């Protein structure tokens, strides 16, 4: 009897955490530096996994304007061509700095330092620029 109650309790807790984990309130409870670092990690992983559509969804509207990229489709095409023969990127996040609605993630990718600047759009961090050493 106690095992069944524990299993039901665990299932309810899992359901509540899963359903509640995607709302705006949950974004407020996760620290800004954690959210910014997660975007940087998703950026590198999407490149490594050749999911360029996902990579382009991480880019901010301002990134598209400032870099004269007309659409996500063109972004993905450019990445597909540019990274056609690229080796896997080995990366690690070194530091995250938050300044209001902006963040800068310092990382080392394939041994070279770099920075990813992010801005908040609709409560989510999006990539503004990626700069290498």
Residue frames as a rotation matrix with the C-alpha (Angstrom) as fourth column:
UNK 1
0.569 0.822 0.000 0.00
0.822 -0.569 0.000 0.00
0.000 0.000 -1.000 0.00
UNK 2
0.506 -0.443 -0.740 2.77
0.135 -0.806 0.576 2.47
-0.852 -0.391 -0.348 0.89
UNK 3
-0.585 -0.739 0.334 4.63
0.414 0.081 0.907 1.69
-0.697 0.669 0.259 -2.33
UNK 4
-0.124 0.631 0.765 1.53
0.979 -0.046 0.197 2.46
0.159 0.774 -0.613 -4.41
UNK 5
0.820 0.405 -0.406 1.06
0.501 -0.850 0.164 5.80
-0.278 -0.338 -0.899 -2.61
UNK 6
0.059 -0.893 -0.445 4.73
0.089 -0.440 0.894 6.64
-0.994 -0.092 0.053 -3.18
UNK 7
-0.641 -0.275 0.717 4.45
0.681 0.227 0.696 5.79
-0.354 0.934 0.042 -6.89
UNK 8
0.339 0.834 0.434 1.29
0.918 -0.394 0.040 7.87
0.205 0.385 -0.900 -7.31
UNK 9
0.738 -0.116 -0.665 2.94
0.274 -0.849 0.452 10.75
-0.617 -0.516 -0.594 -5.45
UNK 10
-0.348 -0.937 -0.041 6.02
0.232 -0.128 0.964 10.53
-0.908 0.326 0.262 -7.65
UNK 11
-0.418 0.271 0.867 3.88
0.908 0.141 0.394 10.44
-0.016 0.952 -0.306 -10.80
UNK 12
0.704 0.710 -0.021 1.91
0.710 -0.703 0.045 13.50
0.017 -0.047 -0.999 -9.69
UNK 13
0.437 -0.626 -0.646 5.11
0.116 -0.673 0.731 15.37
-0.892 -0.394 -0.221 -8.80
UNK 14
-0.596 -0.662 0.454 6.59
0.496 0.140 0.857 14.50
-0.631 0.736 0.245 -12.20
UNK 15
-0.022 0.688 0.726 3.44
0.982 -0.122 0.146 15.65
0.189 0.716 -0.673 -14.00
UNK 16
0.842 0.347 -0.413 3.30
0.461 -0.861 0.216 18.93
-0.281 -0.372 -0.885 -12.09
UNK 17
0.098 -0.884 -0.458 6.98
0.056 -0.455 0.889 19.65
-0.994 -0.113 0.005 -12.67
UNK 18
-0.612 -0.303 0.730 6.71
0.690 0.246 0.681 18.78
-0.386 0.921 0.059 -16.36
UNK 19
0.248 0.792 0.558 3.57
0.925 -0.364 0.106 20.80
0.287 0.490 -0.823 -17.04
UNK 20
0.902 0.151 -0.405 4.63
0.330 -0.845 0.420 23.70
-0.278 -0.513 -0.812 -14.84
UNK 21
0.126 -0.987 -0.103 8.21
0.543 -0.018 0.840 23.71
-0.830 -0.162 0.533 -16.10
UNK 22
-0.441 -0.319 0.839 7.51
0.897 -0.136 0.420 25.48
-0.020 0.938 0.347 -19.36
UNK 23
0.609 0.775 0.170 5.53
0.770 -0.629 0.111 28.53
0.192 0.063 -0.979 -18.28
UNK 24
0.312 -0.442 0.841 6.66
0.034 -0.880 -0.475 32.11
0.950 0.177 -0.259 -17.84
UNK 25
0.839 0.036 0.543 6.75
-0.521 -0.231 0.822 31.70
0.155 -0.972 -0.175 -14.07
UNK 26
0.811 -0.570 0.133 9.40
0.470 0.769 0.432 28.99
-0.349 -0.288 0.892 -14.31
UNK 27
0.315 -0.711 0.629 11.63
0.662 -0.311 -0.682 31.27
0.680 0.631 0.372 -16.42
UNK 28
0.479 -0.084 0.874 11.54
-0.433 -0.889 0.151 33.79
0.764 -0.450 -0.462 -13.58
UNK 29
0.918 -0.102 0.382 12.65
-0.325 0.354 0.877 31.21
-0.225 -0.930 0.292 -11.02
UNK 30
0.547 -0.788 0.282 15.69
0.829 0.556 -0.054 30.10
-0.114 0.263 0.958 -13.04
UNK 31
0.224 -0.522 -0.823 18.54
0.245 -0.787 0.566 32.58
-0.943 -0.329 -0.048 -12.70
UNK 32
0.858 0.101 -0.503 19.39
-0.385 -0.522 -0.761 34.75
-0.340 0.847 -0.409 -15.68
UNK 33
-0.094 -0.970 -0.223 22.96
-0.956 0.025 0.292 33.45
-0.278 0.241 -0.930 -15.81
UNK 34
-0.463 0.011 0.886 21.71
-0.036 0.999 -0.031 29.85
-0.886 -0.047 -0.462 -15.93
UNK 35
0.607 0.759 0.234 19.30
0.265 0.084 -0.961 30.70
-0.749 0.645 -0.150 -18.77
UNK 36
0.653 -0.427 -0.625 22.01
-0.720 -0.606 -0.339 32.55
-0.234 0.672 -0.703 -20.71
UNK 37
-0.447 -0.857 0.257 24.50
-0.742 0.516 0.429 29.69
-0.500 0.001 -0.866 -20.32
UNK 38
-0.111 0.491 0.864 21.83
0.205 0.862 -0.464 27.22
-0.972 0.126 -0.196 -21.45
UNK 39
0.872 0.402 -0.281 21.32
-0.147 -0.334 -0.931 29.18
-0.468 0.853 -0.232 -24.69
UNK 40
0.182 -0.893 -0.412 25.07
-0.972 -0.227 0.061 29.12
-0.148 0.390 -0.909 -25.36
UNK 41
-0.561 -0.346 0.752 25.20
-0.347 0.923 0.165 25.37
-0.752 -0.169 -0.638 -24.76
UNK 42
0.369 0.775 0.514 22.20
0.289 0.430 -0.856 24.84
-0.884 0.464 -0.066 -27.08
UNK 43
0.715 -0.183 -0.674 23.98
-0.624 -0.601 -0.499 26.97
-0.314 0.778 -0.545 -29.70
UNK 44
-0.326 -0.938 -0.118 27.11
-0.919 0.285 0.274 24.82
-0.223 0.198 -0.954 -29.70
UNK 45
-0.502 0.176 0.847 25.21
-0.046 0.972 -0.229 21.55
-0.864 -0.153 -0.480 -29.51
UNK 46
0.614 0.788 0.049 22.89
0.037 0.033 -0.999 22.47
-0.789 0.615 -0.009 -32.37
UNK 47
0.418 -0.568 -0.709 25.92
-0.904 -0.340 -0.261 23.26
-0.093 0.750 -0.655 -34.53
UNK 48
-0.615 -0.712 0.338 27.59
-0.697 0.692 0.190 19.98
-0.369 -0.119 -0.922 -33.60
UNK 49
-0.383 0.567 0.729 24.39
0.234 0.823 -0.517 18.04
-0.894 -0.027 -0.448 -34.31
UNK 50
-0.982 -0.102 0.160 23.91
0.181 -0.263 0.947 19.94
-0.054 0.959 0.277 -37.58
UNK 51
-0.010 0.998 -0.056 20.45
0.995 0.004 -0.096 21.17
-0.096 -0.056 -0.994 -36.52
UNK 52
-0.842 -0.502 0.196 20.88
0.531 -0.834 0.147 24.56
0.090 0.228 0.969 -38.14
UNK 53
-0.086 0.893 0.443 17.19
0.259 -0.409 0.875 25.46
0.962 0.190 -0.196 -38.00
UNK 54
0.669 0.267 -0.694 17.42
0.711 0.041 0.702 25.24
0.216 -0.963 -0.162 -34.21
UNK 55
-0.369 -0.869 -0.330 20.63
0.897 -0.426 0.118 27.28
-0.243 -0.253 0.937 -34.25
UNK 56
-0.758 0.080 0.647 18.89
0.329 -0.810 0.485 30.01
0.563 0.581 0.588 -36.22
UNK 57
0.373 0.928 -0.019 15.91
0.414 -0.148 0.898 30.04
0.831 -0.343 -0.439 -33.83
UNK 58
0.302 -0.350 -0.887 18.37
0.938 -0.055 0.342 31.00
-0.168 -0.935 0.312 -31.09
UNK 59
-0.712 -0.626 0.319 19.32
0.687 -0.714 0.133 34.19
0.145 0.314 0.938 -32.95
UNK 60
-0.273 0.581 -0.767 17.71
0.455 -0.624 -0.635 37.51
-0.847 -0.523 -0.094 -32.01
UNK 61
0.702 0.582 0.410 15.74
0.666 -0.332 -0.668 39.72
-0.253 0.742 -0.621 -34.38
UNK 62
0.777 -0.475 -0.414 18.53
-0.424 -0.880 0.214 42.28
-0.466 0.010 -0.885 -34.04
UNK 63
-0.203 -0.845 0.496 21.10
-0.029 0.511 0.859 39.66
-0.979 0.160 -0.128 -35.13
UNK 64
0.080 0.319 0.944 19.15
0.892 0.401 -0.211 39.19
-0.446 0.859 -0.252 -38.36
UNK 65
0.950 0.312 -0.001 18.89
0.286 -0.872 -0.398 42.96
-0.125 0.378 -0.917 -38.96
UNK 66
0.588 -0.765 -0.260 22.51
-0.510 -0.601 0.615 43.81
-0.628 -0.229 -0.744 -38.16
UNK 67
-0.410 -0.781 0.472 23.91
-0.124 0.560 0.819 40.95
-0.904 0.277 -0.326 -40.23
UNK 68
-0.239 0.401 -0.884 21.52
-0.928 -0.363 0.087 41.46
-0.286 0.841 0.459 -43.16
UNK 69
-0.990 0.054 0.128 20.21
0.075 0.983 0.168 37.89
-0.116 0.176 -0.978 -42.93
UNK 70
-0.651 0.758 -0.034 16.78
-0.613 -0.498 0.613 38.00
0.448 0.420 0.789 -44.58
UNK 71
0.477 0.879 -0.006 15.24
-0.745 0.408 0.528 34.91
0.467 -0.247 0.849 -42.95
UNK 72
0.272 -0.311 0.911 15.76
-0.688 0.599 0.410 31.84
-0.673 -0.738 -0.051 -40.80
UNK 73
0.908 0.091 0.409 15.78
0.196 0.771 -0.606 29.76
-0.371 0.630 0.682 -43.96
UNK 74
0.711 -0.689 0.142 18.74
-0.139 -0.335 -0.932 31.73
0.689 0.643 -0.334 -45.32
UNK 75
0.270 -0.584 0.766 20.43
-0.963 -0.169 0.211 31.53
0.006 -0.794 -0.608 -41.90
UNK 76
0.524 -0.002 0.852 20.14
-0.285 0.942 0.178 27.73
-0.803 -0.336 0.493 -41.89
UNK 77
0.954 -0.182 0.237 21.35
0.288 0.348 -0.892 27.52
0.080 0.920 0.385 -45.49
UNK 78
0.528 -0.792 0.308 24.39
-0.572 -0.599 -0.560 29.67
0.628 0.119 -0.769 -44.69
UNK 79
0.180 -0.438 0.881 25.25
-0.900 0.288 0.327 27.51
-0.397 -0.852 -0.342 -41.68
UNK 80
0.785 0.159 0.599 24.73
0.020 0.959 -0.282 24.32
-0.619 0.234 0.750 -43.67
UNK 81
0.846 -0.508 0.160 27.20
0.167 -0.032 -0.985 25.55
0.506 0.861 0.057 -46.29
UNK 82
0.377 -0.725 0.576 29.64
-0.721 -0.620 -0.310 27.11
0.582 -0.299 -0.756 -43.83
UNK 83
-0.016 -0.338 0.941 29.78
-0.905 0.404 0.130 24.11
-0.424 -0.850 -0.313 -41.52
UNK 84
0.714 0.380 -0.588 29.59
-0.648 0.676 -0.351 21.39
0.264 0.631 0.729 -44.19
UNK 85
0.409 -0.657 -0.633 33.01
0.211 0.743 -0.635 19.97
0.888 0.127 0.443 -43.38
UNK 86
0.037 -0.395 0.918 33.50
-0.767 -0.600 -0.227 21.46
0.641 -0.696 -0.325 -39.93
UNK 87
-0.573 -0.265 -0.775 34.73
0.248 0.846 -0.472 19.16
0.781 -0.463 -0.419 -37.18
UNK 88
0.436 0.722 -0.537 32.89
0.727 0.068 0.683 18.86
0.530 -0.689 -0.495 -33.89
UNK 89
0.035 -0.347 0.937 33.22
-0.327 -0.890 -0.317 21.92
0.944 -0.296 -0.145 -31.67
UNK 90
-0.013 -0.109 -0.994 34.61
0.870 0.489 -0.065 21.11
0.493 -0.865 0.088 -28.24
UNK 91
-0.133 0.096 0.986 33.46
-0.111 -0.991 0.081 23.84
0.985 -0.099 0.143 -25.92
UNK 92
-0.229 0.186 -0.956 33.13
0.952 0.246 -0.180 24.85
0.202 -0.951 -0.233 -22.31
UNK 93
0.604 0.486 0.631 31.36
0.264 -0.870 0.417 27.78
0.752 -0.085 -0.654 -20.70
UNK 94
-0.422 -0.873 -0.245 33.81
0.639 -0.094 -0.763 29.85
0.643 -0.478 0.598 -18.65
UNK 95
-0.837 0.115 -0.536 31.77
0.353 -0.635 -0.688 32.78
-0.419 -0.764 0.490 -17.34
UNK 96
-0.089 0.850 0.520 28.40
0.867 -0.191 0.461 34.51
0.491 0.491 -0.719 -17.60
UNK 97
-0.903 -0.140 -0.407 27.84
0.323 -0.846 -0.424 38.22
-0.285 -0.514 0.809 -17.00
UNK 98
-0.010 0.968 0.250 24.34
0.985 -0.034 0.172 39.68
0.175 0.248 -0.953 -16.73
UNK 99
-0.921 -0.157 -0.357 23.53
0.227 -0.960 -0.163 43.36
-0.317 -0.232 0.920 -17.19
UNK 100
-0.358 0.882 -0.306 19.77
-0.698 -0.471 -0.540 43.90
-0.620 0.020 0.784 -17.12
UNK 101
0.688 0.696 0.205 18.27
-0.332 0.554 -0.764 42.34
-0.645 0.458 0.612 -20.23
UNK 102
0.569 -0.594 -0.569 21.68
-0.644 0.109 -0.758 41.56
0.512 0.797 -0.320 -21.73
UNK 103
0.778 -0.404 0.482 24.14
-0.134 0.642 0.755 38.76
-0.614 -0.651 0.445 -21.07
UNK 104
0.329 -0.744 -0.582 27.64
-0.864 0.012 -0.503 37.89
0.381 0.668 -0.639 -22.20
UNK 105
0.921 -0.067 0.385 28.71
-0.098 0.914 0.393 34.25
-0.378 -0.399 0.835 -22.09
UNK 106
0.110 -0.948 -0.298 32.45
-0.992 -0.125 0.033 33.65
-0.068 0.292 -0.954 -22.22
UNK 107
0.889 0.186 0.418 33.40
-0.160 0.982 -0.096 30.28
-0.428 0.018 0.903 -23.65
UNK 108
-0.329 -0.930 -0.166 36.35
-0.697 0.121 0.706 28.35
-0.637 0.348 -0.688 -24.99
UNK 109
0.800 0.585 0.132 35.65
-0.296 0.576 -0.762 26.57
-0.521 0.571 0.634 -28.28
UNK 110
0.838 -0.533 0.121 38.29
0.477 0.605 -0.638 24.26
0.267 0.592 0.761 -29.72
UNK 111
0.053 -0.889 -0.456 40.85
0.995 0.009 0.098 25.93
-0.083 -0.459 0.885 -27.48
UNK 112
-0.709 -0.298 0.639 40.06
0.449 -0.889 0.084 29.52
0.543 0.347 0.765 -28.53
UNK 113
-0.613 0.507 -0.606 38.32
0.519 -0.320 -0.793 32.00
-0.596 -0.800 -0.066 -26.22
UNK 114
-0.750 0.429 0.503 35.21
0.291 -0.470 0.834 33.78
0.594 0.772 0.228 -27.40
UNK 115
-0.832 0.522 -0.185 32.04
-0.040 -0.391 -0.920 35.54
-0.553 -0.758 0.346 -26.31
UNK 116
-0.535 0.785 0.312 28.39
0.693 0.196 0.694 35.17
0.483 0.587 -0.649 -27.10
UNK 117
-0.956 0.292 -0.010 26.31
-0.250 -0.836 -0.489 38.30
-0.151 -0.465 0.872 -26.50
UNK 118
-0.557 0.830 -0.031 22.63
0.777 0.534 0.335 37.73
0.295 0.162 -0.942 -25.76
UNK 119
-0.855 0.434 0.285 19.59
-0.481 -0.869 -0.120 39.97
0.195 -0.240 0.951 -25.42
UNK 120
-0.690 0.686 0.230 16.21
0.287 0.551 -0.784 39.23
-0.664 -0.475 -0.577 -23.94
UNK 121
-0.760 0.584 -0.287 13.28
-0.549 -0.339 0.764 38.93
0.349 0.738 0.578 -26.34
UNK 122
0.226 0.962 -0.151 9.86
-0.611 0.261 0.748 38.06
0.759 -0.077 0.647 -24.94
UNK 123
0.668 0.049 0.743 11.45
-0.729 0.242 0.640 36.80
-0.148 -0.969 0.197 -21.73
UNK 124
0.844 -0.419 0.334 13.97
0.432 0.901 0.040 34.52
-0.318 0.111 0.942 -23.49
UNK 125
0.107 -0.876 -0.470 17.64
-0.331 -0.477 0.814 35.10
-0.938 0.069 -0.341 -24.15
UNK 126
0.912 0.086 0.401 18.49
0.352 0.338 -0.873 35.21
-0.211 0.937 0.278 -27.85
UNK 127
0.014 -0.998 0.053 21.92
0.822 0.042 0.568 35.49
-0.569 0.036 0.822 -29.47
UNK 128
0.826 0.160 -0.540 22.96
-0.061 -0.928 -0.369 38.93
-0.560 0.337 -0.757 -30.64
UNK 129
0.564 -0.700 -0.438 26.53
-0.731 -0.176 -0.660 38.16
0.384 0.692 -0.611 -31.67
UNK 130
0.890 -0.440 0.120 29.25
0.343 0.819 0.459 35.51
-0.301 -0.367 0.880 -31.54
UNK 131
0.710 -0.704 -0.012 32.83
-0.624 -0.622 -0.474 36.72
0.326 0.344 -0.881 -31.37
UNK 132
0.745 -0.570 -0.347 36.04
0.594 0.803 -0.045 34.73
0.304 -0.173 0.937 -31.35
UNK 133
0.351 -0.718 -0.601 39.40
0.565 -0.350 0.747 35.74
-0.747 -0.602 0.282 -29.99
